[in-house]
């Protein structure tokens, strides 16, 4: 049962990764982007067997079947990234914050509705964050409509996590994370971080629900950005880093290991 659960999560993650990458391109290009998937070079419409997440990319060696030009890594990274993120969340809820699946092996399983609601809401929240990460990675922008949707889901998640008791701690967490990025944005006049990064940071802080976790996520996001982007920016001046993907990745890492970080207090 658990193996099937993880296979399902990996498959769903890869499918949604492909879907979100396509939707990001469509949102950016508007009516110019066709409804069906095409090669961005030769504009040839792709067959269904060329759209299988991960597998098609590997079988085609990352090249278009028709013009043989490179497809790019954005799709593969999106598919594998979201697949492994889904696996990480599944492992967290099953082995750390669980069980939500192992109980189903019992003759009369005791289903924790609240826990399942948190798990499913978290998956939806991750999809909204993944879309923002993909869009920011491709175009250096964070669409306001996607930020608004993520904010609503974060509020629902914060309520579920605190149920039935409610405190101001998640709000403080959001204010801390978002406030630091807002200060960086204002001081640098948008040169250090983008105008949507502080909003995304606030949303992530709210979903994390604890100021300590926000500080840790802040550190992880900036550390990852420095390490991954250093080869690209070391010889360039005034190169802006798009923090969206790193904020989302930092959220995943911090959330999955949140119990460990909290235990350090």
Secondary structure, 3 states (H helix, E strand, C coil): CHHHHHHHHHHHHHHHHHHHHHHHHHHHHHHHCCCCCECCCCCCECCHHHCCCCHHHHHCCCECCCCCCECCCHHHHHHHHHHHHHHHHHHHHHHHCCCCCHHHHCCCCCCCHHHHHHHHHHHHHHHHHHHHHHHHHHHCCCCHHHHHHHHHHHHHHHHHHHCCCCCCHHHHHHHHHHHHHHHHHHHHCCCCCCCCHHHHHHHHHHHHCCHHHHHHHHHHHHHHHHHHHHHHHCCCCCCCCCCHHHHHHHHHHHHHCHHHHHHCC
